Amino acid sequence: MTDLPQPGTILCAVSDLDVTGAKGINLGGTGIFVVRSGADVFGYVNSCPHIGVPLDMEPDEFISDFGDEIICSTHGARFRIEDGECVAGPCTGDMLTPVAVKIQDDQIVLA
């Protein structure tokens, strides 16, 4: 994985998550995404631990129809939003690679 920019780098506005609950971002060749769960935000590298493909088939589509899990569009693996653990699918027990993020002044930034 390419090194990420320095902490404090703005990724997107919190409001960018309103439509789908998540947003994909390309940071110098490293694809990541941020996802909201209630008032919390979480960041992950956009790569399924099963075979390394991006999780979203359509831009910013990372969340299940029920809104409670991250889903891989390739094989249907399901991941908990709060820690990235795969709870169902071909990579059960594996984890998404976390990216530390936080909310600062209505923006999501690298922490």
Secondary structure, DSSP 4 states (H G I P E B T S, - for coil): -PPPPPTT-EEEEGGGGTTTSEEEEEETTEEEEEEEETTEEEEEES--TTT---S-SSTT--B-TTSSEEE-TTT--EEETTT-BEEESTTTT-BPPEE-EEEETTEEEE-
